[in-house]
């Protein structure tokens, strides 16, 4: 059985946790050759993809021990951005479109939950299917 996912989706891509920990970890994974799937960041901030890439570079430079140009180029090629609110069904429709190449559905509960208002909105947003039909099986 193949236990690898087709994409990594994470909410809060423009937040402090992503800046201080996630981007440096993704950079390190690429340097070790263990990350080779699309990375789809979701947040409500009005970012362009280039602004997100610039923020990732600054994060890695500040918190990841410096930027490896080859690893950064790879991360740039894997990274995409979906703007939206967690409670808005349109966010999950956009995420569905971003996941068009995904073939397997693997849902993992995040280790860290959001603040209580976000948790209280999860059931409503969770009813919107964001995986392509061929990924559900």
C-alpha positions as a Markdown table, in Angstrom:
| # | Residue | x | y | z |
|---|---|---|---|---|
| 1 | Unk | 0.0 | 0.0 | 0.0 |
| 2 | Unk | 1.3 | 3.4 | -1.0 |
| 3 | Unk | 1.2 | 5.8 | 2.0 |
| 4 | Unk | 2.3 | 8.9 | 0.2 |
| 5 | Unk | 0.1 | 11.9 | -0.3 |
| 6 | Unk | -0.4 | 13.7 | -3.6 |
| 7 | Unk | -0.4 | 17.2 | -2.0 |
| 8 | Unk | 0.2 | 19.0 | 1.2 |
| 9 | Unk | -2.5 | 21.5 | 2.1 |
| 10 | Unk | -2.1 | 23.8 | 5.1 |
| 11 | Unk | -4.3 | 26.5 | 6.5 |
| 12 | Unk | -2.8 | 29.6 | 8.0 |
| 13 | Unk | 0.1 | 29.8 | 5.5 |
| 14 | Unk | 0.6 | 33.5 | 6.1 |
| 15 | Unk | 0.7 | 33.2 | 9.9 |
| 16 | Unk | 3.4 | 33.1 | 12.5 |
| 17 | Unk | 3.6 | 29.3 | 12.8 |
| 18 | Unk | 4.2 | 28.9 | 9.1 |
| 19 | Unk | 6.7 | 31.7 | 9.1 |
| 20 | Unk | 8.7 | 30.5 | 12.1 |
| 21 | Unk | 8.4 | 26.7 | 11.7 |
| 22 | Unk | 6.6 | 25.4 | 8.6 |
| 23 | Unk | 8.5 | 27.1 | 5.8 |
| 24 | Unk | 11.9 | 26.2 | 7.3 |
| 25 | Unk | 10.7 | 22.6 | 7.8 |
| 26 | Unk | 9.5 | 22.4 | 4.1 |
| 27 | Unk | 12.9 | 23.8 | 3.0 |
| 28 | Unk | 14.7 | 21.1 | 5.0 |
| 29 | Unk | 12.5 | 18.4 | 3.6 |
| 30 | Unk | 13.3 | 19.5 | 0.1 |
| 31 | Unk | 17.1 | 19.5 | 0.9 |
| 32 | Unk | 16.7 | 15.9 | 2.1 |
| 33 | Unk | 14.7 | 14.9 | -0.9 |
| 34 | Unk | 11.6 | 14.0 | 1.0 |
| 35 | Unk | 9.2 | 16.6 | -0.3 |
| 36 | Unk | 8.2 | 16.4 | -4.0 |
| 37 | Unk | 4.5 | 17.1 | -4.0 |
| 38 | Unk | 2.5 | 20.3 | -4.4 |
| 39 | Unk | 2.3 | 22.5 | -1.3 |
| 40 | Unk | -1.0 | 24.4 | -1.2 |
| 41 | Unk | -1.2 | 27.2 | 1.3 |
| 42 | Unk | -4.6 | 28.6 | 2.4 |
| 43 | Unk | -5.1 | 31.9 | 4.2 |
| 44 | Unk | -7.5 | 34.8 | 4.3 |
| 45 | Unk | -4.8 | 37.4 | 3.6 |
| 46 | Unk | -4.8 | 39.1 | 0.2 |
| 47 | Unk | -1.4 | 37.7 | -0.9 |
| 48 | Unk | -0.2 | 37.1 | -4.4 |
| 49 | Unk | 1.8 | 33.9 | -5.0 |
| 50 | Unk | 4.9 | 35.9 | -5.4 |
| 51 | Unk | 4.4 | 37.7 | -2.0 |
| 52 | Unk | 3.9 | 34.2 | -0.4 |
| 53 | Unk | 7.2 | 33.0 | -2.0 |
| 54 | Unk | 9.0 | 36.1 | -0.8 |
| 55 | Unk | 7.6 | 35.5 | 2.7 |
| 56 | Unk | 8.8 | 31.9 | 2.6 |
| 57 | Unk | 12.3 | 33.0 | 1.5 |
| 58 | Unk | 12.4 | 35.5 | 4.4 |
| 59 | Unk | 11.2 | 32.9 | 6.8 |
| 60 | Unk | 13.8 | 30.3 | 5.7 |
| 61 | Unk | 16.6 | 33.0 | 5.9 |
| 62 | Unk | 15.5 | 34.1 | 9.4 |
| 63 | Unk | 14.5 | 30.8 | 11.0 |
| 64 | Unk | 15.9 | 28.0 | 8.8 |
| 65 | Unk | 19.6 | 28.8 | 8.9 |
| 66 | Unk | 19.7 | 30.4 | 5.4 |
| 67 | Unk | 18.4 | 29.7 | 2.0 |
| 68 | Unk | 19.7 | 26.9 | -0.2 |
| 69 | Unk | 19.1 | 28.3 | -3.7 |
| 70 | Unk | 18.3 | 24.9 | -5.3 |
| 71 | Unk | 15.9 | 24.0 | -2.5 |
| 72 | Unk | 14.2 | 27.4 | -2.6 |
| 73 | Unk | 13.8 | 27.1 | -6.4 |
| 74 | Unk | 12.1 | 23.7 | -5.8 |
| 75 | Unk | 9.9 | 25.1 | -3.1 |
| 76 | Unk | 8.9 | 27.9 | -5.3 |
| 77 | Unk | 7.9 | 25.4 | -8.0 |
| 78 | Unk | 5.7 | 23.4 | -5.6 |
| 79 | Unk | 4.0 | 26.3 | -3.8 |
| 80 | Unk | 0.6 | 27.6 | -4.6 |
| 81 | Unk | -1.9 | 29.8 | -2.7 |
| 82 | Unk | -5.6 | 29.7 | -2.2 |
| 83 | Unk | -7.1 | 32.8 | -0.6 |
| 84 | Unk | -10.2 | 32.3 | 1.6 |
| 85 | Unk | -11.8 | 32.0 | 4.9 |
| 86 | Unk | -12.0 | 28.6 | 6.6 |
| 87 | Unk | -15.8 | 29.0 | 7.1 |
| 88 | Unk | -16.5 | 30.0 | 3.5 |
| 89 | Unk | -17.5 | 27.1 | 1.2 |
| 90 | Unk | -16.0 | 29.0 | -1.8 |
| 91 | Unk | -12.6 | 28.5 | -0.2 |
| 92 | Unk | -13.1 | 24.7 | -0.4 |
| 93 | Unk | -14.3 | 25.0 | -4.0 |
| 94 | Unk | -11.0 | 26.9 | -4.8 |
| 95 | Unk | -9.1 | 24.2 | -2.9 |
| 96 | Unk | -10.9 | 21.5 | -5.0 |
| 97 | Unk | -9.6 | 23.2 | -8.1 |
| 98 | Unk | -6.1 | 23.5 | -6.8 |
| 99 | Unk | -6.1 | 19.7 | -6.0 |
| 100 | Unk | -7.1 | 18.7 | -9.5 |
| 101 | Unk | -4.0 | 16.5 | -9.9 |
| 102 | Unk | -4.5 | 14.7 | -6.6 |
| 103 | Unk | -5.4 | 11.0 | -6.9 |
| 104 | Unk | -5.5 | 9.8 | -3.3 |
| 105 | Unk | -7.4 | 11.2 | -0.4 |
| 106 | Unk | -5.4 | 11.2 | 2.9 |
| 107 | Unk | -6.8 | 13.4 | 5.6 |
| 108 | Unk | -4.8 | 13.9 | 8.7 |
| 109 | Unk | -6.1 | 15.8 | 11.7 |
| 110 | Unk | -3.7 | 18.7 | 12.5 |
| 111 | Unk | -1.7 | 18.3 | 15.7 |
| 112 | Unk | -2.6 | 21.9 | 16.6 |
| 113 | Unk | -6.1 | 23.2 | 16.4 |
| 114 | Unk | -7.0 | 26.7 | 15.6 |
| 115 | Unk | -8.5 | 29.1 | 18.1 |
| 116 | Unk | -11.9 | 28.2 | 19.4 |
| 117 | Unk | -13.8 | 30.3 | 16.8 |
| 118 | Unk | -12.2 | 28.4 | 14.0 |
| 119 | Unk | -13.0 | 25.0 | 15.5 |
| 120 | Unk | -16.6 | 26.0 | 15.9 |
| 121 | Unk | -16.8 | 26.7 | 12.2 |
| 122 | Unk | -15.3 | 23.4 | 11.0 |
| 123 | Unk | -18.4 | 21.3 | 10.7 |
| 124 | Unk | -20.1 | 23.7 | 8.3 |
| 125 | Unk | -17.0 | 24.1 | 6.1 |
| 126 | Unk | -16.2 | 20.4 | 6.3 |
| 127 | Unk | -19.4 | 19.4 | 4.4 |
| 128 | Unk | -18.0 | 20.9 | 1.2 |
| 129 | Unk | -16.0 | 18.3 | -0.8 |
| 130 | Unk | -12.7 | 19.6 | -1.8 |
| 131 | Unk | -11.1 | 16.4 | -3.2 |
| 132 | Unk | -11.6 | 15.6 | -6.8 |
| 133 | Unk | -14.1 | 12.8 | -7.3 |
| 134 | Unk | -11.4 | 10.4 | -8.6 |
| 135 | Unk | -9.5 | 10.8 | -5.3 |
| 136 | Unk | -12.4 | 9.6 | -3.2 |
| 137 | Unk | -12.5 | 5.8 | -3.0 |
